[in-house]
């Protein structure tokens, strides 16, 4: 049975160990697939797609949840507390699901939780783990058509293939 082993305070690992190999991007198929999740339907579909690729390719999956504080949280402390509680609930559910799926399907899963700007944190983790693919869900927010979604920013500014799941 896999156990949870923390190598960094914001990481938890589930399932079997990743097979150690010398890093060589793009030569033998993906070694690390990353997915950004925020609890929305599109991000959970992205997680399911990323998990399927990781399982079929026999590689590790890194699931990244970024708690991004909103403008209202900085203006009203009670909103900040409620938002923090919501983030903790989503993180706890992701932890349970990552552990269950890693054990059931034998996929090495690393769960990373961060606080801050979602784009910056996703890009930093993708760079740190040398992600071969980054999966994200498409944004359903109307304002993102004008200012750009996280997915659009990752595609334009990143240096890894980005899969945007509707």
FISEZA-84557 format. One line per field, with one value per residue (C-alpha): residue number from 1; residue in one letter; x, z, y. Coordinates in nm, 3 decimals. Example, Ala and Ser with C-alpha at 12.3 -4.5 7.8 and 13.67 -1.06 7.14 Angstrom:
2
k <- [1,2]
r <- [A,S]
x <- [1.230,1.367]
z <- [0.780,0.714]
y <- [-0.450,-0.106]
***
This chain:
166
k <- [1,2,3,4,5,6,7,8,9,10,11,12,13,14,15,16,17,18,19,20,21,22,23,24,25,26,27,28,29,30,31,32,33,34,35,36,37,38,39,40,41,42,43,44,45,46,47,48,49,50,51,52,53,54,55,56,57,58,59,60,61,62,63,64,65,66,67,68,69,70,71,72,73,74,75,76,77,78,79,80,81,82,83,84,85,86,87,88,89,90,91,92,93,94,95,96,97,98,99,100,101,102,103,104,105,106,107,108,109,110,111,112,113,114,115,116,117,118,119,120,121,122,123,124,125,126,127,128,129,130,131,132,133,134,135,136,137,138,139,140,141,142,143,144,145,146,147,148,149,150,151,152,153,154,155,156,157,158,159,160,161,162,163,164,165,166]
r <- [X,X,X,X,X,X,X,X,X,X,X,X,X,X,X,X,X,X,X,X,X,X,X,X,X,X,X,X,X,X,X,X,X,X,X,X,X,X,X,X,X,X,X,X,X,X,X,X,X,X,X,X,X,X,X,X,X,X,X,X,X,X,X,X,X,X,X,X,X,X,X,X,X,X,X,X,X,X,X,X,X,X,X,X,X,X,X,X,X,X,X,X,X,X,X,X,X,X,X,X,X,X,X,X,X,X,X,X,X,X,X,X,X,X,X,X,X,X,X,X,X,X,X,X,X,X,X,X,X,X,X,X,X,X,X,X,X,X,X,X,X,X,X,X,X,X,X,X,X,X,X,X,X,X,X,X,X,X,X,X,X,X,X,X,X,X]
x <- [0.000,0.121,0.170,0.166,0.522,0.584,0.903,0.798,0.544,0.293,0.325,0.173,0.256,0.025,0.043,0.356,0.691,0.775,1.033,1.360,1.497,1.747,1.562,1.536,1.236,1.025,1.232,1.052,0.706,0.595,0.747,0.545,0.197,0.067,-0.289,-0.415,-0.741,-0.968,-1.276,-1.472,-1.627,-1.382,-1.079,-1.208,-1.250,-0.892,-0.783,-0.962,-0.793,-0.451,-0.498,-0.588,-0.275,-0.056,-0.209,-0.174,0.181,0.300,0.418,0.361,0.079,0.118,-0.210,-0.177,-0.441,-0.383,-0.587,-0.603,-0.732,-0.992,-1.026,-1.315,-1.106,-0.861,-1.143,-1.353,-1.187,-1.503,-1.499,-1.137,-1.221,-1.509,-1.290,-1.015,-1.269,-1.389,-1.030,-0.962,-1.273,-1.172,-0.814,-0.942,-1.167,-0.880,-0.656,-0.912,-0.971,-0.599,-0.523,-0.813,-0.729,-0.355,-0.422,-0.698,-0.519,-0.153,-0.062,0.201,0.023,0.173,-0.071,0.068,-0.128,-0.020,-0.154,-0.119,-0.170,-0.287,-0.090,0.236,0.206,0.110,0.401,0.645,0.540,0.548,0.902,1.014,0.891,0.990,0.635,0.597,0.231,0.017,-0.357,-0.605,-0.978,-1.118,-1.249,-1.621,-1.593,-1.705,-1.433,-1.159,-1.253,-1.112,-0.828,-0.725,-0.773,-0.508,-0.514,-0.451,-0.165,-0.010,-0.031,0.120,0.386,0.474,0.728,0.547,0.261,-0.070,-0.388,-0.703,-1.001,-1.351]
z <- [0.000,-0.079,0.200,0.222,0.234,0.251,0.083,0.103,0.342,0.062,-0.106,-0.034,-0.231,-0.286,-0.473,-0.597,-0.628,-0.958,-1.152,-1.131,-1.471,-1.601,-1.711,-2.086,-2.198,-2.474,-2.565,-2.412,-2.354,-2.059,-1.717,-1.529,-1.608,-1.411,-1.367,-1.208,-1.018,-0.837,-0.771,-1.076,-1.317,-1.595,-1.367,-1.246,-1.609,-1.670,-1.368,-1.503,-1.842,-1.686,-1.462,-1.765,-1.951,-1.646,-1.596,-1.961,-1.993,-1.659,-1.537,-1.232,-1.189,-0.998,-0.895,-0.806,-0.609,-0.571,-0.318,-0.481,-0.249,-0.400,-0.378,-0.131,0.111,0.149,0.212,0.459,0.706,0.745,0.369,0.397,0.674,0.473,0.164,0.363,0.493,0.138,0.019,0.303,0.216,-0.151,-0.053,0.184,-0.086,-0.339,-0.087,-0.033,-0.406,-0.495,-0.230,-0.340,-0.711,-0.655,-0.453,-0.679,-1.011,-0.906,-1.030,-0.841,-0.741,-0.580,-0.441,-0.414,-0.240,-0.270,-0.191,-0.430,-0.793,-0.978,-1.297,-1.115,-0.885,-1.164,-1.378,-1.087,-1.005,-1.373,-1.402,-1.074,-1.162,-1.529,-1.640,-1.977,-2.003,-1.812,-1.805,-1.704,-1.738,-1.970,-1.792,-1.794,-1.668,-1.913,-1.812,-1.920,-2.283,-2.246,-1.996,-2.064,-1.860,-1.671,-1.949,-2.213,-2.012,-1.964,-2.338,-2.431,-2.163,-2.067,-2.220,-2.179,-2.383,-2.230,-2.270,-2.210,-2.127,-2.189]
y <- [0.000,0.352,0.595,0.970,1.105,1.478,1.598,1.960,2.116,2.183,1.841,1.503,1.188,0.890,0.562,0.385,0.558,0.721,0.523,0.718,0.811,1.062,1.375,1.399,1.605,1.458,1.152,0.856,0.993,1.198,1.141,1.403,1.528,1.826,1.948,2.267,2.225,2.468,2.255,2.375,2.125,2.211,2.170,1.833,1.721,1.836,1.630,1.321,1.367,1.418,1.117,0.904,1.013,0.948,0.603,0.502,0.639,0.500,0.838,1.055,1.302,1.627,1.789,2.158,2.347,2.720,2.914,3.256,3.528,3.757,4.134,4.112,3.906,4.195,4.443,4.244,4.003,3.790,3.726,3.619,3.370,3.223,3.201,3.025,2.772,2.705,2.657,2.414,2.212,2.188,2.093,1.821,1.676,1.682,1.507,1.228,1.185,1.191,0.928,0.706,0.726,0.670,0.357,0.223,0.274,0.256,0.603,0.803,1.126,1.433,1.688,2.041,2.316,2.677,3.024,3.315,3.403,3.092,3.158,3.232,2.932,2.690,2.811,2.785,2.428,2.323,2.457,2.302,1.954,1.981,1.902,1.735,1.843,2.091,2.029,2.300,2.350,2.615,2.923,2.983,3.341,3.609,3.858,3.619,3.674,4.027,3.997,3.638,3.325,3.136,2.876,3.142,3.289,2.943,2.874,3.211,3.246,2.889,2.657,2.328,2.187,2.298,2.097,2.303,2.081,2.223]
***
